[in-house]
């Protein structure tokens, strides 16, 4: 999943980026409200973690403009304020959830998982297709015969496939969602991770496969 983090406190931003990347998220970070809106217009994000108190444009204004443009990306608001009125205002303006600083890292990750699940209609943290299950909390890919704990990019590639079964996903989309728009990574790196995942699916005796469509992309399909 791809996260946009809008937080002007640099030390906290660094800590949150490290936490999110450790939990297999791709993260872009911005430090003011105007930059947040710019990134949201150009990027495709699964969730926005948005601080209220930011320079140039505060988080509530960012949220209002975002919703006015019809952008429904899940938004988790962060603030040092604990007043009920601020929470109510943020939720009424379209925030999906609210977290007051200081917060525990476990609670932050749980709330991010919750707002992204509600957006996609998921009821649990487990994605399944065929006899394969991908656990979004433990990062394990499993079947009745065993399991593998996936590394960061492997997990993100598999998650994108599992969220979009039977859909052709262009190679460029993998690069944009996992490595980022500004990445200089070449297209063939996607094939490297697809190859890793194919071997794991084979070892798990999967009833599904990653299908390659030449010069187009990849899709997750049931075995014939």
C-alpha positions as CSV (number, residue, x, y, z in Angstrom):
1,X,0.0,0.0,0.0
2,X,1.1,3.6,-0.7
3,X,0.9,6.2,2.1
4,X,1.2,9.9,1.9
5,X,2.4,11.3,5.3
6,X,1.9,15.0,5.9
7,X,3.7,15.9,9.1
8,X,6.0,19.0,9.5
9,X,7.8,17.7,12.7
10,X,10.9,16.3,11.0
11,X,11.9,13.9,13.8
12,X,8.4,12.5,14.0
13,X,8.2,12.2,10.2
14,X,11.4,10.2,10.1
15,X,10.2,7.9,12.9
16,X,6.9,7.3,11.1
17,X,8.5,6.7,7.8
18,X,10.7,4.0,9.3
19,X,7.7,2.5,11.1
20,X,5.6,2.4,7.9
21,X,8.4,1.0,5.8
22,X,9.1,-1.7,8.4
23,X,5.4,-2.6,8.1
24,X,5.7,-3.0,4.3
25,X,4.1,0.3,3.2
26,X,5.5,2.6,0.5
27,X,5.7,6.1,1.9
28,X,6.0,9.6,0.5
29,X,6.4,12.4,3.0
30,X,5.6,16.1,2.8
31,X,6.0,18.9,5.4
32,X,3.3,21.4,4.6
33,X,-0.3,21.5,3.5
34,X,0.3,23.0,0.0
35,X,2.8,20.2,-0.8
36,X,0.3,17.6,0.5
37,X,-2.4,18.8,-1.9
38,X,0.2,18.8,-4.8
39,X,1.2,15.3,-4.1
40,X,-2.4,14.1,-3.8
41,X,-3.2,15.6,-7.2
42,X,-0.3,13.8,-8.9
43,X,-0.2,10.6,-6.9
44,X,-2.4,7.6,-6.3
45,X,-2.4,6.8,-2.5
46,X,-4.2,4.2,-0.4
47,X,-4.3,6.4,2.7
48,X,-3.3,9.9,3.8
49,X,-1.9,10.4,7.3
50,X,-2.5,14.1,7.9
51,X,-1.3,16.4,10.7
52,X,-3.6,19.3,11.5
53,X,-1.0,21.9,12.5
54,X,1.2,22.5,9.4
55,X,2.7,25.5,7.7
56,X,1.3,27.2,4.6
57,X,-2.0,25.3,4.8
58,X,-3.4,23.5,7.9
59,X,-4.6,19.9,7.7
60,X,-8.3,20.8,8.0
61,X,-8.0,23.1,5.0
62,X,-6.2,20.3,3.1
63,X,-9.0,17.9,4.0
64,X,-11.8,20.3,3.0
65,X,-10.2,21.0,-0.4
66,X,-9.5,17.3,-0.9
67,X,-13.1,16.4,-0.4
68,X,-14.4,19.3,-2.5
69,X,-12.4,17.9,-5.4
70,X,-14.1,14.5,-4.9
71,X,-11.0,12.7,-3.7
72,X,-12.2,9.9,-1.3
73,X,-8.7,8.7,-0.2
74,X,-9.0,7.5,3.5
75,X,-7.7,10.2,5.8
76,X,-6.3,9.6,9.3
77,X,-5.9,12.9,11.1
78,X,-3.0,13.5,13.6
79,X,-3.0,16.3,16.1
80,X,-1.4,17.5,19.3
81,X,-4.8,18.9,20.3
82,X,-7.2,16.7,22.3
83,X,-10.3,19.0,22.3
84,X,-13.5,17.2,21.2
85,X,-14.4,20.1,18.9
86,X,-11.3,19.6,16.8
87,X,-12.1,15.9,16.4
88,X,-15.7,16.5,15.5
89,X,-14.8,19.2,13.0
90,X,-12.3,16.9,11.3
91,X,-14.7,14.0,11.2
92,X,-17.5,16.2,9.9
93,X,-15.2,17.5,7.1
94,X,-14.6,13.9,5.9
95,X,-11.8,12.5,7.9
96,X,-12.1,8.7,8.4
97,X,-10.4,8.6,11.8
98,X,-8.5,10.7,14.3
99,X,-5.5,10.1,16.5
100,X,-4.2,12.4,19.2
101,X,-0.5,12.8,19.9
102,X,1.3,11.1,21.6
103,X,0.1,7.8,20.3
104,X,1.4,4.2,20.3
105,X,2.9,2.8,17.1
106,X,0.6,-0.2,17.4
107,X,-2.5,1.9,17.5
108,X,-1.4,4.0,14.5
109,X,-0.8,0.9,12.4
110,X,-4.1,-0.7,13.5
111,X,-6.0,2.5,12.6
112,X,-4.3,2.7,9.2
113,X,-5.3,-0.9,8.5
114,X,-8.9,-0.2,9.7
115,X,-9.5,2.9,7.4
116,X,-8.0,1.1,4.4
117,X,-10.1,-2.0,5.0
118,X,-13.3,0.1,5.3
119,X,-12.5,1.8,2.0
120,X,-12.2,-1.5,0.2
121,X,-15.0,-3.3,2.0
122,X,-12.7,-5.7,3.7
123,X,-13.8,-7.2,7.0
124,X,-10.5,-8.7,8.1
125,X,-6.8,-8.1,7.6
126,X,-6.5,-11.3,5.5
127,X,-6.8,-11.3,1.7
128,X,-7.6,-14.6,0.1
129,X,-7.9,-16.0,-3.5
130,X,-8.0,-19.7,-4.3
131,X,-6.2,-21.6,-1.6
132,X,-3.8,-18.7,-0.9
133,X,-4.1,-16.2,2.0
134,X,-2.1,-13.0,2.5
135,X,-2.1,-11.8,6.1
136,X,-1.7,-8.0,6.2
137,X,-0.6,-7.9,9.8
138,X,2.0,-10.7,9.7
139,X,2.9,-10.4,6.0
140,X,2.6,-14.1,5.6
141,X,1.6,-15.8,2.4
142,X,0.1,-19.2,3.2
143,X,-1.8,-22.2,1.9
144,X,-2.9,-25.4,3.6
145,X,0.6,-26.8,3.1
146,X,2.7,-24.0,4.6
147,X,3.6,-20.3,4.7
148,X,6.3,-17.7,3.8
149,X,6.8,-14.4,5.5
150,X,7.3,-11.9,2.6
151,X,9.9,-9.2,2.5
152,X,8.9,-5.6,1.9
153,X,8.7,-5.3,-1.9
154,X,7.6,-8.9,-2.3
155,X,4.7,-8.3,0.0
156,X,3.6,-5.1,-1.7
157,X,3.6,-6.7,-5.1
158,X,1.6,-9.7,-3.8
159,X,-0.8,-7.4,-2.0
160,X,-1.5,-5.4,-5.1
161,X,-2.2,-8.6,-7.0
162,X,-4.4,-10.1,-4.2
163,X,-6.4,-6.8,-4.0
164,X,-7.1,-7.0,-7.7
165,X,-7.6,-10.7,-8.7
166,X,-8.2,-11.5,-12.3
167,X,-7.3,-7.9,-13.3
168,X,-4.5,-7.0,-15.6
169,X,-2.1,-4.7,-13.7
170,X,0.3,-2.8,-16.0
171,X,4.0,-3.0,-15.0
172,X,4.1,0.8,-14.7
173,X,1.5,0.7,-12.0
174,X,3.6,-1.6,-9.9
175,X,6.5,0.9,-10.2
176,X,4.3,3.9,-9.4
177,X,2.5,2.3,-6.4
178,X,5.5,0.5,-4.9
179,X,8.7,2.3,-5.9
180,X,7.2,5.8,-6.5
181,X,6.8,8.2,-9.4
182,X,10.3,9.6,-9.0
183,X,12.0,6.3,-8.8
184,X,14.7,5.4,-11.3
185,X,14.1,1.7,-11.0
186,X,13.7,-0.1,-14.3
187,X,10.7,-2.1,-15.4
188,X,12.5,-5.4,-15.2
189,X,12.7,-5.1,-11.4
190,X,9.0,-6.0,-11.3
191,X,9.7,-9.2,-13.1
192,X,12.3,-10.1,-10.5
193,X,9.8,-9.9,-7.7
194,X,7.1,-11.7,-9.7
195,X,9.6,-14.5,-10.2
196,X,10.2,-14.7,-6.5
197,X,6.5,-14.9,-5.8
198,X,5.9,-17.5,-8.5
199,X,8.4,-19.8,-6.8
200,X,6.7,-19.3,-3.4
201,X,3.3,-20.0,-4.9
202,X,4.6,-23.2,-6.5
203,X,6.1,-24.3,-3.2
204,X,2.8,-23.6,-1.5
205,X,1.0,-25.8,-4.1
206,X,-1.2,-22.8,-4.9
207,X,-4.4,-23.1,-6.9
208,X,-3.6,-19.7,-8.4
209,X,-0.9,-18.3,-10.6
210,X,0.6,-15.0,-11.7
211,X,0.0,-14.7,-15.4
212,X,2.2,-12.6,-17.6
213,X,0.8,-10.7,-20.5
214,X,3.7,-9.7,-22.7
215,X,4.3,-6.0,-23.0
216,X,1.2,-5.3,-20.8
217,X,1.5,-6.5,-17.2
218,X,0.5,-9.2,-14.7
219,X,-2.7,-10.7,-13.3
220,X,-3.6,-13.2,-10.6
221,X,-5.6,-16.1,-12.1
222,X,-6.9,-19.4,-11.0
223,X,-5.0,-22.4,-12.4
224,X,-6.9,-24.1,-15.3
